[in-house]
Amino acid sequence: MPKSLPALRIIPHPSSLIPLEIETLDEQRKEIDDTIDLTLKSSPIWRTQDELLQSFKGIGPATASALIAALPELGRVNRREIASLA
């Protein structure tokens, strides 16, 4: 009696998974953005720095939060000291 062939498993092509990966990454990015926003708003000092930075043309929430995270000295040292950090 001949043996039957095993059932074939159909594996989706990797390119069909890309939209799902993009959706997952977008959800994760939103969660991170929300966490950063809540953290900035929870501190009066950070909230003030955020508002001041965003008052400048071209500085939005992403740039302001990046500057606050990368340069905690911002607002406490002069421009030369800030420049020396680069």
Sine and cosine of phi, psi and omega as CSV:
sin_phi,cos_phi,sin_psi,cos_psi,sin_omega,cos_omega
0.00,0.00,0.80,-0.60,-0.03,-1.00
-0.95,0.31,0.56,-0.83,0.04,-1.00
-0.97,0.23,0.57,-0.82,0.05,-1.00
-0.99,0.11,0.47,-0.88,0.01,-1.00
-0.97,0.25,0.57,-0.82,0.03,-1.00
-0.92,0.39,0.47,-0.88,0.02,-1.00
-0.92,0.39,0.65,-0.76,0.02,-1.00
-0.99,0.11,0.70,-0.71,0.09,-1.00
-1.00,-0.10,0.79,-0.62,0.01,-1.00
-1.00,-0.04,0.86,-0.51,0.00,-1.00
-0.97,-0.22,0.78,-0.63,-0.01,-1.00
-0.89,0.45,0.56,-0.83,0.05,-1.00
-0.91,0.42,0.67,-0.74,-0.03,-1.00
-0.79,0.61,-0.56,0.83,-0.03,-1.00
-0.92,0.40,-0.39,0.92,0.03,-1.00
-0.97,0.25,-0.26,0.97,0.01,-1.00
-1.00,0.04,-0.23,0.97,-0.07,-1.00
-0.86,0.51,-0.73,0.68,0.02,-1.00
-0.86,0.52,-0.60,0.80,0.04,-1.00
-0.91,0.41,-0.66,0.75,0.04,-1.00
-0.90,0.44,-0.67,0.75,0.02,-1.00
-0.89,0.46,-0.68,0.73,0.02,-1.00
-0.89,0.46,-0.68,0.73,0.02,-1.00
-0.89,0.45,-0.71,0.71,0.02,-1.00
-0.90,0.43,-0.63,0.78,0.05,-1.00
-0.89,0.46,-0.65,0.76,0.03,-1.00
-0.90,0.43,-0.68,0.74,0.02,-1.00
-0.91,0.42,-0.66,0.76,0.02,-1.00
-0.88,0.47,-0.66,0.76,0.00,-1.00
-0.90,0.43,-0.67,0.75,0.04,-1.00
-0.88,0.48,-0.68,0.74,0.02,-1.00
-0.91,0.42,-0.71,0.70,0.03,-1.00
-0.86,0.51,-0.67,0.74,0.01,-1.00
-0.90,0.44,-0.64,0.77,0.01,-1.00
-0.91,0.42,-0.69,0.72,0.03,-1.00
-0.88,0.47,-0.71,0.71,0.00,-1.00
-0.87,0.49,-0.71,0.70,0.02,-1.00
-0.90,0.44,-0.63,0.78,0.01,-1.00
-0.90,0.43,-0.71,0.71,0.02,-1.00
-0.89,0.46,-0.65,0.76,-0.03,-1.00
-0.96,0.28,-0.33,0.95,-0.04,-1.00
-0.98,0.19,-0.26,0.97,-0.01,-1.00
-0.92,-0.40,0.83,-0.55,0.03,-1.00
-0.86,0.51,-0.60,0.80,-0.01,-1.00
-0.92,0.39,-0.75,0.66,0.00,-1.00
-0.90,0.43,-0.61,0.79,0.01,-1.00
-0.89,0.46,-0.67,0.74,0.03,-1.00
-0.90,0.43,-0.71,0.71,0.04,-1.00
-0.88,0.48,-0.67,0.74,0.00,-1.00
-0.88,0.48,-0.73,0.69,0.00,-1.00
-0.90,0.45,-0.67,0.74,0.01,-1.00
-0.90,0.44,-0.75,0.66,0.00,-1.00
-0.87,0.49,-0.67,0.74,-0.02,-1.00
-0.96,0.30,-0.19,0.98,0.05,-1.00
-0.97,0.25,-0.23,0.97,0.05,-1.00
-1.00,0.08,0.66,-0.75,0.02,-1.00
-0.87,0.49,0.75,-0.66,0.04,-1.00
1.00,-0.03,-0.12,0.99,0.03,-1.00
-0.97,-0.24,0.91,-0.41,0.03,-1.00
-0.95,-0.32,-0.14,-0.99,-0.04,-1.00
-0.85,0.53,-0.66,0.75,-0.05,-1.00
-0.91,0.40,-0.71,0.70,-0.01,-1.00
-0.92,0.39,-0.68,0.73,-0.01,-1.00
-0.88,0.48,-0.73,0.69,-0.02,-1.00
-0.92,0.38,-0.56,0.83,0.05,-1.00
-0.91,0.41,-0.66,0.75,0.02,-1.00
-0.91,0.41,-0.67,0.74,0.00,-1.00
-0.90,0.44,-0.64,0.77,-0.01,-1.00
-0.95,0.31,-0.65,0.76,-0.10,-1.00
-0.99,0.10,-0.45,0.89,-0.07,-1.00
-0.78,-0.63,0.95,0.31,-0.01,-1.00
-0.89,0.46,-0.31,0.95,0.02,-1.00
-0.97,0.25,-0.23,0.97,-0.06,-1.00
-0.80,0.60,0.81,-0.59,-0.02,-1.00
1.00,-0.05,-0.17,0.99,0.00,-1.00
-0.90,-0.43,-0.23,0.97,0.02,-1.00
-0.81,-0.59,0.30,-0.95,-0.04,-1.00
-0.99,0.15,0.09,-1.00,-0.09,-1.00
-0.89,0.45,-0.56,0.83,0.02,-1.00
-0.92,0.39,-0.66,0.75,0.03,-1.00
-0.91,0.42,-0.63,0.77,0.05,-1.00
-0.89,0.45,-0.70,0.71,-0.02,-1.00
-0.88,0.47,-0.56,0.83,-0.03,-1.00
-0.94,0.33,-0.28,0.96,0.02,-1.00
-0.97,0.24,-0.37,0.93,-0.07,-1.00
-0.95,0.32,0.00,0.00,0.00,0.00
